């Protein structure tokens, strides 16, 4: 199972952002996520982690098309590790059955930019 994004995501540590994702099956068909709960992981700083984001930070935007968002606060993005080509792993539970969706190379995290 895969996670898809229209474009790869980039943000700096300390940004507030929302990631828009699509759950698709192995044939590339969107998965109906009606009534789903979510838990997402992104690798933490310096390879430590991963950082886990609970169901309450997710919102279904179009259940039939598998579309949902993950909202990240300034603290959340600060806890994500730096680097390109980061993986996003989301556990989506529908009807008590968890499925795991991987988004390879979806995310680049930059260091916080200090004020000049």
Backbone bond lengths (Angstrom), bond angles and torsions (degrees), N, CA, C in turn:
res aa  C-N    CA-C-N  psi(-1)  N-CA   C-N-CA  omega(-1)  CA-C   N-CA-C  phi
1 X - - - 1.441 - - 1.533 108.18 -
2 X 1.317 115.33 144.01 1.455 120.30 -172.94 1.522 112.29 -126.41
3 X 1.331 114.58 154.84 1.462 121.91 168.02 1.515 106.80 -105.41
4 X 1.298 116.20 141.04 1.454 122.19 -179.57 1.518 108.44 -127.53
5 X 1.310 114.73 148.92 1.462 121.67 173.39 1.524 107.20 -134.04
6 X 1.325 116.92 149.02 1.456 118.95 178.11 1.520 111.01 -65.20
7 X 1.322 116.65 -35.41 1.467 122.85 176.62 1.520 108.07 -140.54
8 X 1.343 117.46 149.91 1.467 118.36 174.00 1.530 110.29 -60.80
9 X 1.321 116.69 150.15 1.458 122.38 -178.37 1.519 110.47 -94.65
10 X 1.325 115.55 142.97 1.465 121.20 170.96 1.522 107.68 -136.05
11 X 1.325 115.13 140.40 1.464 120.67 171.32 1.512 108.76 -156.81
12 X 1.312 115.25 164.40 1.464 121.64 175.90 1.512 108.91 -101.13
13 X 1.327 116.21 148.98 1.453 119.84 174.79 1.527 107.90 -56.16
14 X 1.325 116.02 133.99 1.451 121.10 -179.08 1.523 113.88 95.42
15 X 1.341 117.76 -7.47 1.466 120.92 174.68 1.525 109.50 -76.36
16 X 1.323 116.05 157.57 1.463 121.83 167.56 1.523 105.71 -105.55
17 X 1.347 117.87 130.61 1.458 119.89 -174.50 1.526 111.34 -152.78
18 X 1.314 115.25 165.02 1.463 121.95 174.86 1.524 108.12 -128.90
19 X 1.329 115.83 128.88 1.456 122.00 178.05 1.523 108.78 -98.86
20 X 1.322 117.77 128.29 1.465 122.89 177.25 1.529 108.17 -100.85
21 X 1.331 116.21 121.87 1.461 122.18 -174.19 1.522 111.40 -126.38
22 X 1.329 115.48 159.58 1.463 122.20 176.86 1.518 108.02 -130.78
23 X 1.341 116.60 128.00 1.464 121.89 175.88 1.530 108.17 -88.04
24 X 1.345 115.80 124.55 1.459 120.30 178.80 1.520 109.90 -128.57
25 X 1.344 115.76 152.32 1.459 119.71 178.41 1.532 109.71 -84.64
26 X 1.320 116.19 -178.45 1.458 121.00 -175.62 1.527 113.61 -65.77
27 X 1.329 117.51 -16.74 1.467 121.18 177.22 1.528 112.02 -93.67
28 X 1.347 117.30 -0.41 1.451 121.17 179.15 1.516 114.75 89.07
29 X 1.329 116.96 11.33 1.461 122.30 -179.97 1.529 109.63 -92.05
30 X 1.347 117.98 132.82 1.470 119.26 176.68 1.531 111.30 -58.25
31 X 1.319 115.60 143.16 1.461 123.08 179.98 1.522 109.05 -96.38
32 X 1.322 117.04 131.44 1.468 120.87 176.39 1.527 108.20 -69.82
33 X 1.317 117.08 118.38 1.470 122.20 -175.89 1.529 111.78 -108.86
34 X 1.319 116.81 25.44 1.461 120.95 177.75 1.528 109.65 -55.98
35 X 1.340 116.75 126.92 1.458 122.05 178.19 1.525 115.35 74.68
36 X 1.310 117.78 11.45 1.463 121.50 -176.58 1.526 112.51 -75.49
37 X 1.335 114.86 155.69 1.459 122.62 167.17 1.527 107.04 -118.14
38 X 1.334 115.85 158.97 1.458 120.82 -170.18 1.527 111.46 -134.67
39 X 1.314 114.73 151.53 1.456 122.89 166.82 1.526 105.94 -146.89
40 X 1.342 116.64 123.87 1.463 120.73 -175.66 1.521 110.03 -118.37
41 X 1.341 115.23 143.73 1.457 121.54 177.03 1.524 110.22 -123.92
42 X 1.347 114.31 139.67 1.461 123.01 172.66 1.524 105.70 -132.01
43 X 1.326 116.71 140.40 1.465 120.89 -178.77 1.514 110.99 -56.83
44 X 1.332 116.30 139.09 1.461 122.22 179.97 1.514 112.48 -81.55
45 X 1.348 116.67 -176.21 1.459 120.92 -177.63 1.526 112.37 -64.16
46 X 1.328 115.37 142.56 1.472 123.24 176.18 1.522 112.31 53.16
47 X 1.327 116.86 36.14 1.457 120.42 177.97 1.509 114.17 78.65
48 X 1.333 118.02 -0.63 1.455 122.03 178.26 1.525 107.47 -83.19
49 X 1.291 115.54 148.64 1.463 115.78 176.10 1.502 109.99 134.23
50 X 1.233 117.22 -153.50 1.454 129.52 9.48 1.530 112.52 -82.84
51 X 1.336 115.06 167.70 1.457 122.14 173.60 1.528 106.57 -90.55
52 X 1.340 117.03 131.69 1.460 121.96 -176.90 1.522 110.55 -108.72
53 X 1.325 115.66 135.58 1.458 122.76 179.41 1.528 108.37 -116.39
54 X 1.337 118.08 120.80 1.463 122.04 -172.33 1.532 113.57 -77.79
55 X 1.314 114.10 174.30 1.461 122.80 -176.72 1.524 113.08 -51.98
56 X 1.314 118.50 -39.93 1.457 122.22 -176.18 1.518 114.66 -62.00
57 X 1.328 118.31 -15.26 1.464 121.52 178.42 1.529 111.85 -93.01
58 X 1.324 116.98 1.18 1.460 122.69 -179.61 1.526 109.96 -108.08
59 X 1.317 116.09 151.56 1.460 121.58 174.60 1.523 108.59 -142.58
60 X 1.314 116.44 132.55 1.468 120.95 175.65 1.519 107.55 -78.35
61 X 1.340 116.54 128.22 1.466 120.79 179.33 1.533 111.93 -104.50
62 X 1.334 117.58 -32.02 1.470 122.02 173.94 1.527 106.95 -152.26
63 X 1.330 116.07 94.34 1.468 121.27 -173.49 1.516 112.51 -58.71
64 X 1.328 117.88 -44.74 1.467 121.22 -176.22 1.527 112.08 -63.39
65 X 1.328 116.54 -29.81 1.468 120.78 -179.72 1.528 112.72 -98.05
66 X 1.341 117.84 7.25 1.459 121.62 176.67 1.506 114.75 72.76
67 X 1.324 117.92 18.92 1.458 121.29 -174.32 1.530 111.99 -93.14
68 X 1.337 114.82 132.85 1.461 121.08 177.98 1.523 109.55 -150.88
69 X 1.329 115.04 165.42 1.458 120.15 178.23 1.531 109.89 -121.25
70 X 1.323 114.59 157.91 1.458 123.49 171.87 1.519 106.46 -125.80
71 X 1.337 116.92 117.77 1.470 122.27 179.96 1.521 109.62 -93.79
72 X 1.322 115.75 129.25 1.465 121.76 -178.62 1.522 109.73 -118.99
73 X 1.322 115.83 127.75 1.466 121.70 177.66 1.529 109.53 -80.58
74 X 1.323 116.05 174.61 1.465 120.43 177.30 1.527 110.95 -61.50
75 X 1.319 117.03 -35.96 1.473 120.87 176.71 1.515 110.49 -67.52
76 X 1.342 117.02 -42.48 1.469 120.92 179.79 1.523 111.82 -58.79
77 X 1.338 117.00 -48.61 1.464 119.08 -178.00 1.528 110.63 -67.93
78 X 1.330 116.61 -30.41 1.462 120.02 176.73 1.519 112.44 -66.33
79 X 1.333 117.22 -24.78 1.460 121.54 179.56 1.524 113.63 -87.29
80 X 1.333 116.90 -9.11 1.459 120.29 178.25 1.523 109.79 -79.45
81 X 1.295 116.14 142.97 1.461 120.71 179.42 1.518 111.84 -71.46
82 X 1.329 115.42 151.98 1.461 121.63 178.63 1.519 110.26 -75.72
83 X 1.315 115.18 153.02 1.449 119.25 170.08 1.515 114.49 132.04
84 X 1.335 114.53 163.77 1.456 121.30 178.67 1.521 111.56 -88.73
85 X 1.310 115.26 168.20 1.469 123.20 170.38 1.524 112.94 57.46
86 X 1.324 116.99 38.42 1.457 120.66 -179.02 1.524 110.67 -79.12
87 X 1.311 114.01 149.19 1.453 121.95 -179.66 1.527 110.29 -96.27
88 X 1.331 115.80 143.58 1.461 122.73 172.89 1.526 106.54 -114.48
89 X 1.331 116.70 128.48 1.459 122.11 178.85 1.524 108.00 -119.77
90 X 1.338 116.40 123.44 1.458 121.08 -179.85 1.516 110.56 -123.62
91 X 1.337 114.95 128.08 1.458 121.19 170.85 1.522 106.69 -91.08
92 X 1.331 116.32 120.31 1.458 122.08 177.79 1.522 107.09 -113.52
93 X 1.333 115.60 120.50 1.463 121.04 -178.57 1.525 108.96 -108.58
94 X 1.326 114.56 121.48 1.463 121.65 178.31 1.521 107.08 -125.36
95 X 1.332 116.39 122.87 1.459 120.03 179.60 1.519 113.23 60.62
96 X 1.326 117.38 33.18 1.460 121.81 178.03 1.518 114.79 81.64
97 X 1.337 118.25 -1.20 1.468 121.93 -178.29 1.536 110.08 -108.11
98 X 1.351 117.79 108.09 1.459 119.66 179.39 1.532 111.75 -75.87
99 X 1.321 115.20 140.60 1.461 123.30 172.41 1.522 107.10 -128.31
100 X 1.338 116.52 147.69 1.460 120.90 -176.70 1.524 110.16 -110.31
101 X 1.327 114.98 130.40 1.456 122.65 -176.75 1.521 108.58 -120.06
102 X 1.332 116.54 127.27 1.457 122.61 -178.39 1.518 110.61 -109.53
103 X 1.327 114.44 135.11 1.459 121.17 172.52 1.515 108.28 -117.31
104 X 1.321 115.99 101.54 1.461 121.42 -178.05 1.525 110.09 -82.90
105 X 1.325 116.27 137.96 1.465 122.79 174.95 1.523 113.34 56.58
106 X 1.331 117.05 34.65 1.470 120.59 -177.93 1.519 114.13 -91.52
107 X 1.318 118.18 -13.44 1.455 119.57 -166.39 1.519 111.86 -140.10
108 X 1.337 115.60 136.50 1.459 122.54 169.80 1.521 107.28 -123.56
109 X 1.334 116.18 130.42 1.465 121.89 179.60 1.527 108.58 -114.87
110 X 1.338 115.28 124.11 1.460 122.06 179.00 1.525 109.77 -101.36
111 X 1.337 117.20 157.45 1.457 118.75 175.55 1.516 111.09 -66.55
112 X 1.325 115.52 156.00 1.462 120.13 176.13 1.508 109.63 -59.04
113 X 1.325 116.65 140.37 1.468 121.06 179.98 1.514 108.52 -96.50
114 X 1.338 117.84 117.79 1.468 119.29 179.36 1.527 110.35 -72.07
115 X 1.328 115.64 152.08 1.460 120.35 175.84 1.514 109.72 -65.00
116 X 1.311 116.30 140.41 1.474 121.34 -179.45 1.509 110.59 -92.60
